[in-house]
C-alpha cells in the first residue's frame, strides 16, 4: 500500500482539517480564558480555588470530591480524544517515527499531569500546583507543534 500524505490529499480534506484545527485553536483559547477567569493563572489563587481560603473574608470553600470527579470525568475523556485526532493526522505527515512517538509520549504525560493536578492540589498539598503549569504548558506546546506540523504538511509538504 502506498503511503499518502496530507499534502497529496484532496481540497475538501485539506479544508476540513484546516477548519478543524482552527476550531480546536478557538477551543483551546476558551480553555485558557476559563483558567484565567478561575485563577488568573496565579499559583496562590489556584491553591485557594481548590483548597479554599483560610481568611475570614474569603468565601472560597474547598472543592468537594464530587466537583473534582465531574471535572476529571470531562477532561479525562475529551482531552485525549482531541489529541488522539491530532495524533492520527500526524500519522499522515512524513516525519520520523521517533518524532511522532516522542511527541505523543510527551503529550500524554502532559495530559496526565494536568488532569491529576486538581486532585493533587486539593488532597496532596500546595507543592503540586506546579503540575498545572507543567501539564498546561506541555499540552499547549504539543498542540502548537502538532498543529504547525500538520498545517505545514498540508500547505507545503514535508520531504522525508
C-alpha positions in Angstrom: 0.0 0.0 0.0 1.3 3.4 -1.0 1.8 5.9 1.8 -0.3 9.0 1.4 0.5 12.4 2.9 -1.8 15.3 3.8 -0.2 17.4 1.1 -1.4 14.9 -1.5 -4.9 14.9 -0.2 -7.9 16.4 -1.9 -9.0 20.0 -1.3 -12.1 19.1 0.7 -9.9 17.0 3.1 -7.5 19.9 3.5 -10.3 22.4 4.1 -11.8 20.0 6.7 -8.5 19.6 8.5 -7.6 23.3 8.5 -11.2 24.2 9.7 -10.9 21.5 12.5 -7.5 23.0 13.6 -9.0 26.5 13.7 -11.9 25.3 15.7 -9.6 23.4 18.1 -7.5 26.5 18.5 -10.5 28.6 19.4 -11.5 25.8 21.9 -8.0 25.9 23.5 -8.3 29.7 23.6 -11.5 29.5 25.6 -10.0 26.8 27.9 -7.2 29.3 28.6 -9.7 32.1 29.2 -11.7 29.8 31.6 -8.5 29.0 33.5 -7.7 32.7 33.7 -11.2 33.5 34.9 -11.0 31.0 37.8 -7.4 31.6 39.0 -5.9 34.5 36.9 -3.2 31.8 36.1 -1.8 32.5 39.5 -0.5 29.7 41.7 -1.7 31.2 45.0 -5.2 31.7 43.6 -5.2 28.2 42.1 -4.4 26.8 45.6 -7.2 28.9 47.1 -9.6 27.8 44.3 -9.1 24.1 45.1 -8.3 24.1 48.9 -10.5 27.0 49.9 -9.5 30.3 51.6 -8.0 30.5 55.1 -9.1 34.1 55.8 -12.4 35.1 57.4 -13.2 37.4 54.5 -12.7 34.6 51.9 -15.8 32.8 50.8 -13.9 30.2 48.9 -14.7 26.7 50.1 -12.5 23.7 49.3 -13.7 21.9 46.2 -15.6 18.8 47.1 -14.8 15.3 45.8 -17.9 15.4 43.6 -16.7 18.6 41.8 -13.3 17.2 41.2 -14.9 14.0 39.9 -17.1 15.9 37.5 -14.2 17.9 36.1 -12.0 14.9 35.8 -14.6 12.9 34.0 -15.0 15.5 31.3 -11.3 16.3 31.0 -10.1 12.6 31.1 -12.5 11.8 28.3 -12.4 14.8 26.0 -8.7 15.9 26.1 -7.3 12.6 25.0 -10.0 12.4 22.2 -8.9 15.8 20.9 -5.2 14.9 20.9 -5.9 11.4 19.5 -7.4 13.0 16.4 -4.2 15.1 16.0 -2.0 12.1 16.6 -3.9 10.3 13.8 -3.4 13.2 11.5 0.3 13.3 12.4 0.4 9.7 11.0 -0.1 11.2 7.6 2.8 13.5 7.9 6.1 12.2 6.6 8.3 12.9 9.6 10.3 10.3 11.6 8.5 7.8 13.8 10.9 8.9 16.6 9.5 12.5 16.4 5.9 11.2 16.2 6.3 8.8 19.1 8.2 11.3 21.3 5.6 13.9 20.8 2.8 11.5 21.6 4.6 10.4 24.8 5.3 13.9 26.0 1.8 15.0 25.1 0.3 12.0 27.0 2.4 12.8 30.1 1.3 16.5 30.0 -2.3 15.4 29.8 -1.9 13.1 32.8 -0.1 15.7 34.9 -2.7 18.4 34.1 -5.6 16.1 34.8 -4.3 14.9 38.1 -3.2 18.3 39.3 -6.6 19.3 40.8 -6.7 16.2 42.9 -3.1 16.6 44.0 -3.5 20.2 45.0 -6.8 19.5 46.8 -5.6 16.5 48.7 -1.8 16.4 48.4 -0.7 19.9 49.1 0.4 23.3 47.7 3.6 22.0 46.0 1.5 20.2 43.4 0.2 23.4 41.9 3.1 23.4 39.5 1.5 20.4 37.8 -1.0 22.8 36.3 1.9 24.9 34.8 3.9 21.8 33.6 0.9 20.0 32.2 -0.8 23.1 30.7 2.3 24.4 29.1 3.1 20.9 27.8 -0.3 20.4 26.3 -0.3 23.9 24.6 3.2 23.3 23.3 2.4 19.9 22.0 -0.8 21.3 20.4 1.1 24.0 18.7 3.8 21.6 17.4 1.1 19.2 16.2 -1.0 21.8 14.5 2.0 23.6 12.9 3.4 20.3 11.6 0.1 19.2 10.2 -0.5 22.7 8.6 3.0 22.8 7.1 2.4 19.4 5.6 -0.9 20.4 4.1 0.3 23.6 2.5 3.9 23.0 1.7 4.6 19.2 2.0 7.4 17.8 4.0 10.1 15.9 2.2 11.3 12.8 4.1 
